[in-house]
Amino acid sequence: MKILYINALYHPHTLGGAEITLKTIVDGIRARGHEVAVLATGAGPELEVDEVDGVRVYRAPVENLYWQYACQSPSPWMSKLWHLRDSFNRRVQRHVRAVLEAERPDLASCHNLAGFSASAWDVLADRNIPVVQVLHDHYLRCPRGVMFVNDQPCATPCRSCKALRLGHRRRSQSVAAVVGISHFMLRSFACAGYFPGARHLVIHNARHVADRGAPSGTGEGPLVFGFMGTLSRVKGIEWLLESFGTVDARLVVAGRGRAPYEEALRDKYASDKVRFIGQTSAAEFYRQVDVCVAPSLWEEPLGMVPVEAAAHHVPVIATNRGGLNESVQHGINGLICDPTQQDSLRNAMKLLVGDRALRESLARNARASVSGFIDVGRMVGQYERLYLELLKMPVTR
C-alpha cells in the first residue's frame, strides 16, 4: 500500500514532539515494506520536492501572508488575518491536488493541518482517498492549538475560535478514522461532535529511549528537580519557579522561550538554587536531575517529557491536565498535582525532598511503567494494522 502523510512540518523542520513522532511513523511504515510520501509546508514560493532518508517530501507554500514558522512576531492584525485565511485555505488545495496526482496514494494520514487547513480533507474526499486524522493538538478546534486563555484552559472554544472553525465538524464526517494520541484527546473531540462517522481509536505516541541504567548518584547533597521544554506560561514554568522558592533543593531548567520572556524569567528568578542551561539532549539532562517536573497549565495532548524521564528511571511530578496522567501514575512512577490548588506543586516537591523511600520506589517503577510508550514497534504496528483494515487488506503481522 502507499500512504501520503500530511503535516505542517517535516524533518529537518521540527517544532516539537508531533514532528518527531511523525518521522518515526513514516520511517517505521517504510521499513515494513510500504510506500510512503510526505506533504508538508515550506518557505518557498512554489511546491518543492526533496528526499529525506529515502522518503519523497513535498513542501508547499502556505498561500497565506507568511510562513508561520519563519515569522516569529507578526503584528496582531497580520496574525488575525493569517488565521482567518487558514480557517479554510482554498488556494493551497492546488498543491494538495498536484501531490495526489504525482503520488496516487491508497490512503492519506493527516496530522497537524496548520497551513493546509481542513480544506485538505475536501480534496482527499473528492478523490475518494480514505483519511486517517491524528490528533496531536487542539488546532482543529482552536487556531492557536492550545485552547488556553487568561491562564486557564478553555472548557469550550471561545467565540472567535468557533467562528474560525465554522464547518469543521461537518467536514470531519469525511474522515475514515480518527486517532487520539491520548484518551483525553480522542474524548475531547468526540464530545465536541467531531468525526461522527469515523472509526475512533487511541494510539499512544512512542519514542525509543535507550536504557542506560538507573542514575548512579550517591544520594548526597540537595535533591535536584528538573524542567525540560519550551519556556512559556502555558507550560507552567512560572508556577514552578514561584513554587520552588521555599523548597530546599536545586532546580535545572532546560529549554528556550521567546527571548524577552526568557530573559525576564532569568532576571526575576536568579538564584544560586536555579540554573538555566538552555537546549540540551535528553540523556545529558536526565543525568543531572533526580526528579522531573511537568507543571503544564494547558491541556497537554499527551506529553513525552514525562515518558522520557521515566524511561531514564527518573520519577515525575506532573499536573492533572490533558493526557499527562496517562503516563504519570500517582504513587507508582510519580505524583500528580492540580494547578487549581496553588500549593500542590510546592507540596509535592517538598514531599519528595523529605521522603527518600518514596522517591526510590517511584524511580524503581519508572521505566517499566512506561514500557508501552517506548515501544516504537507497538506504535508503528498499530498504525499499519489500521491502514490495512481501512483498505480491507490482510494483516500479515
C-alpha positions in Angstrom: 0.0 0.0 0.0 1.0 3.6 -0.4 0.4 6.3 2.2 0.7 10.0 1.9 1.4 11.8 5.2 0.3 15.4 5.5 1.7 17.6 8.3 2.6 21.2 8.7 6.3 20.4 9.1 8.6 17.5 8.4 12.3 16.8 9.1 14.6 18.7 9.3 12.0 21.3 10.2 11.0 20.2 13.7 8.9 22.2 16.1 8.1 19.6 18.7 7.0 16.1 19.5 4.5 15.8 16.7 7.2 16.1 14.1 9.5 13.6 15.9 6.6 11.1 16.2 5.6 11.5 12.5 9.1 10.8 11.3 9.2 7.7 13.5 5.9 6.5 12.0 7.0 7.3 8.4 10.3 5.5 8.8 8.7 2.6 10.5 6.0 2.1 7.9 8.5 2.3 5.1 10.7 -0.3 6.9 7.8 -2.7 6.8 7.7 -2.6 3.0 5.1 0.0 2.3 5.5 3.1 0.0 5.3 6.4 1.7 5.5 10.1 0.8 5.1 13.3 2.8 3.5 16.6 2.1 4.5 19.5 4.4 4.6 23.3 4.2 7.7 25.2 3.3 9.1 28.7 3.0 9.5 28.6 -0.8 7.1 30.3 -3.3 6.4 27.1 -5.2 5.8 23.4 -4.5 9.2 21.8 -4.0 10.3 18.2 -3.6 13.3 16.7 -1.9 14.3 13.4 -0.3 14.7 12.8 3.4 16.2 9.4 4.4 14.8 7.8 1.3 11.3 9.4 1.6 10.0 11.9 -1.0 9.0 15.0 0.8 6.9 17.8 -0.9 7.0 21.2 0.7 4.1 23.5 -0.3 3.8 27.3 0.2 1.0 28.0 2.6 -0.6 30.6 0.2 -1.0 32.9 3.1 0.6 36.2 4.4 3.6 34.4 5.7 5.0 31.0 6.5 4.1 30.8 10.2 7.3 29.0 11.2 9.5 31.8 9.8 7.6 34.8 11.0 8.2 34.8 14.8 6.4 38.1 15.7 3.7 39.0 13.3 1.6 42.1 14.1 -1.7 41.4 15.8 -3.7 42.3 12.6 -1.5 40.1 10.4 -1.9 37.2 12.8 -5.7 37.6 12.8 -5.8 37.8 9.0 -3.5 34.7 8.7 -5.8 32.7 10.9 -8.8 33.9 9.0 -7.3 32.7 5.7 -6.2 29.5 7.4 -9.7 28.6 8.6 -10.3 27.2 5.1 -7.5 27.8 2.7 -8.8 27.1 -0.8 -5.6 28.3 -2.6 -3.4 25.7 -1.0 -5.7 23.0 -2.4 -3.9 23.1 -5.8 -0.7 21.9 -4.2 -2.5 19.0 -2.5 -4.0 18.0 -5.8 -0.7 18.2 -7.5 0.9 15.8 -5.0 -2.1 13.4 -5.1 -1.7 13.4 -8.9 2.0 12.7 -8.7 1.8 10.0 -5.9 -1.6 8.5 -6.3 -1.7 7.2 -2.7 -4.1 4.5 -1.4 -4.6 6.3 1.9 -3.8 9.7 3.5 -2.7 10.2 7.1 -3.3 13.8 8.2 -1.6 15.2 11.3 -1.3 18.9 12.1 -3.1 20.7 9.2 -1.9 24.3 10.0 -1.2 25.9 6.7 -3.2 23.4 4.8 -6.4 23.8 6.9 -9.3 21.4 6.8 -9.6 22.1 3.1 -7.2 19.2 2.6 -10.0 16.9 3.7 -12.2 18.1 0.9 -9.5 17.4 -1.8 -9.0 13.9 -0.4 -12.7 13.2 -0.3 -13.1 14.3 -3.9 -10.5 11.6 -4.8 -12.2 9.0 -2.6 -9.0 8.6 -0.6 -9.5 7.3 2.9 -8.3 9.7 5.6 -6.8 8.9 9.0 -6.7 12.1 11.1 -4.3 12.0 14.0 -4.9 14.4 16.9 -1.7 15.9 18.1 -3.1 19.1 19.4 -6.3 21.3 19.5 -5.8 23.0 16.2 -9.0 21.7 14.6 -10.9 23.4 17.5 -8.6 26.3 18.3 -6.5 28.2 15.7 -3.6 28.5 18.2 -3.8 24.8 19.0 -3.8 25.2 22.8 -7.3 26.1 24.0 -5.8 28.3 26.7 -6.6 31.9 27.6 -6.4 34.1 30.7 -4.2 31.5 32.5 -6.9 28.8 32.2 -7.7 26.0 29.8 -10.8 26.7 27.8 -13.7 24.3 28.6 -15.2 25.1 25.2 -13.9 27.2 22.2 -14.3 30.9 22.6 -16.4 32.9 20.2 -13.6 33.7 17.8 -12.4 30.1 17.7 -16.0 28.9 16.9 -16.1 31.4 14.0 -12.8 30.3 12.6 -13.7 26.7 12.9 -17.2 27.0 11.4 -18.0 24.0 9.3 -15.1 21.8 10.6 -17.4 19.4 12.4 -19.4 18.9 9.2 -16.3 18.4 7.1 -14.9 15.9 9.6 -17.6 13.5 8.5 -15.4 12.6 5.5 -12.6 11.2 7.8 -12.5 7.4 7.8 -10.6 7.0 11.1 -9.5 9.4 13.9 -6.6 8.6 16.2 -6.1 10.3 19.5 -2.6 10.3 20.8 -4.2 10.0 24.2 -7.7 9.0 25.5 -8.1 12.6 26.6 -7.6 14.0 23.0 -10.0 11.5 21.4 -12.6 12.1 24.1 -12.5 15.9 23.8 -13.1 15.8 20.1 -15.7 13.2 20.2 -17.6 15.1 22.9 -17.4 18.2 20.7 -19.2 16.3 17.9 -16.2 15.8 15.6 -15.7 12.7 13.4 -19.2 11.2 13.9 -18.8 8.6 11.2 -15.2 7.7 11.7 -13.6 4.8 13.5 -12.2 6.0 16.8 -9.1 4.7 18.5 -6.2 5.7 20.7 -2.6 5.1 19.7 -0.2 6.5 22.2 3.0 8.0 20.8 6.2 6.1 21.3 9.8 7.1 21.4 12.8 4.9 21.7 14.8 5.6 24.8 17.9 3.5 25.4 18.2 2.0 28.9 21.4 3.4 30.3 20.5 2.1 33.7 19.4 3.9 36.9 21.3 7.0 37.8 24.4 6.1 39.8 24.4 9.1 42.2 25.3 8.8 45.8 22.2 10.5 47.1 24.4 13.1 48.8 23.7 16.8 48.5 20.5 18.6 47.7 17.8 16.9 45.6 17.8 18.2 42.0 14.5 18.9 40.3 14.4 19.4 36.5 12.2 21.1 33.9 12.6 20.4 30.2 10.6 22.0 27.5 9.5 25.3 25.9 9.8 28.2 28.4 6.2 29.5 28.2 3.5 30.4 30.6 1.2 27.5 29.4 4.0 25.0 30.3 3.8 26.2 33.9 7.3 27.4 34.2 6.4 30.5 36.2 4.3 28.4 38.6 7.2 26.1 39.0 9.7 28.8 39.7 7.4 30.5 42.2 6.6 27.3 44.0 10.3 26.3 44.1 11.3 29.4 46.1 10.8 27.8 49.6 11.9 24.2 48.6 15.2 23.0 50.0 16.6 21.7 46.7 18.1 22.7 43.4 16.4 23.3 40.0 17.7 22.8 36.5 15.7 24.5 33.7 16.4 23.2 30.2 14.8 24.7 27.1 14.3 28.0 25.3 11.4 30.5 25.0 10.9 33.8 23.2 13.9 35.9 24.0 12.2 38.7 26.0 10.2 36.2 28.1 13.2 34.0 28.8 15.3 37.0 29.8 12.6 38.2 32.2 12.5 34.7 33.8 16.2 34.6 34.2 16.3 38.1 35.8 13.3 37.6 38.1 14.2 34.1 39.4 18.0 34.5 39.5 19.3 32.3 42.4 22.1 30.0 43.4 19.5 27.3 43.5 18.3 27.7 39.9 20.3 27.0 36.7 19.0 27.8 33.2 21.0 25.6 30.9 19.3 26.3 27.5 18.9 23.5 24.9 20.5 20.1 25.8 20.0 16.5 25.0 17.6 14.3 27.0 20.4 12.0 28.0 22.5 14.9 29.3 19.6 16.5 31.1 18.5 13.3 33.0 22.0 12.7 34.2 21.7 15.9 36.2 18.3 15.6 37.8 16.6 13.4 40.4 13.0 14.3 39.7 11.4 15.7 36.5 8.6 18.3 36.8 6.0 18.8 34.1 3.8 21.6 35.5 1.7 22.3 32.4 -1.3 24.6 32.9 -2.9 23.8 29.5 -4.5 20.5 28.5 -1.4 18.7 27.2 -2.4 16.2 24.4 0.0 13.6 25.9 3.4 14.9 26.9 6.5 12.9 26.0 8.8 14.6 28.6 7.4 12.6 31.4 7.7 9.4 29.3 11.4 10.2 28.6 12.0 11.0 32.3 10.5 7.7 33.4 12.4 5.8 30.8 15.6 7.3 32.3 14.5 5.9 35.7 13.6 9.5 36.9 10.3 9.9 38.7 7.9 12.7 37.6 5.7 15.4 39.2 3.0 16.3 36.6 -0.3 18.1 36.6 -3.7 16.5 36.0 -4.1 18.4 32.7 -4.9 16.6 29.5 -3.2 13.3 28.8 -0.3 13.7 31.3 -1.8 11.2 33.8 -1.9 8.6 31.1 1.8 8.1 31.5 2.3 9.5 35.0 0.7 7.3 37.6 0.3 8.8 41.1 2.3 6.9 43.7 3.6 4.5 41.0 6.1 6.5 38.9 5.4 10.0 40.2 3.0 12.4 41.7 0.0 14.3 40.3 -0.7 17.8 41.3 -3.5 20.3 40.5 -2.9 23.8 39.1 -6.2 25.0 40.7 -4.6 24.3 44.1 -1.7 26.7 44.2 0.3 24.9 46.8 0.0 21.4 45.3 3.2 21.6 43.3 5.3 23.0 46.2 3.8 20.3 48.5 4.7 17.6 46.0 8.3 18.8 45.7 8.7 19.0 49.5 7.2 15.5 49.9 9.9 14.1 47.7 12.6 16.1 49.3 11.7 14.6 52.7 10.7 11.1 51.7 13.7 9.3 50.2 12.0 5.9 50.4 9.1 7.1 48.3 11.5 8.7 45.8 13.4 5.5 45.4 10.2 3.5 45.0 9.0 5.8 42.2 12.4 5.6 40.5 12.4 1.7 40.6 9.0 1.6 39.0 9.6 4.3 36.4 10.9 2.6 33.3 8.7 -0.4 33.5 5.7 1.8 33.9 6.2 3.4 30.5 7.2 0.3 28.6 4.4 0.8 26.0 5.4 4.4 25.4 9.0 3.4 24.5 8.0 0.5 22.2 8.2 2.1 18.7 7.3 -1.3 17.1 4.0 -1.3 19.1 3.1 2.2 17.7 4.1 1.5 14.1 2.3 -1.8 14.2 -0.9 -0.3 15.4 -0.9 2.3 12.6 -0.1 -0.4 10.0 -3.0 -2.5 11.1 -5.3 0.4 11.0 -4.2 1.3 7.4 -4.6 -2.2 6.2 -8.0 -2.7 7.8 -9.3 0.6 6.3 -8.1 -0.7 2.9 -9.5 -4.1 3.6 -6.1 -5.7 3.1 -4.9 -8.7 5.1 -2.8 -8.0 8.2 0.4 -10.1 7.8 2.0 -9.4 11.2 
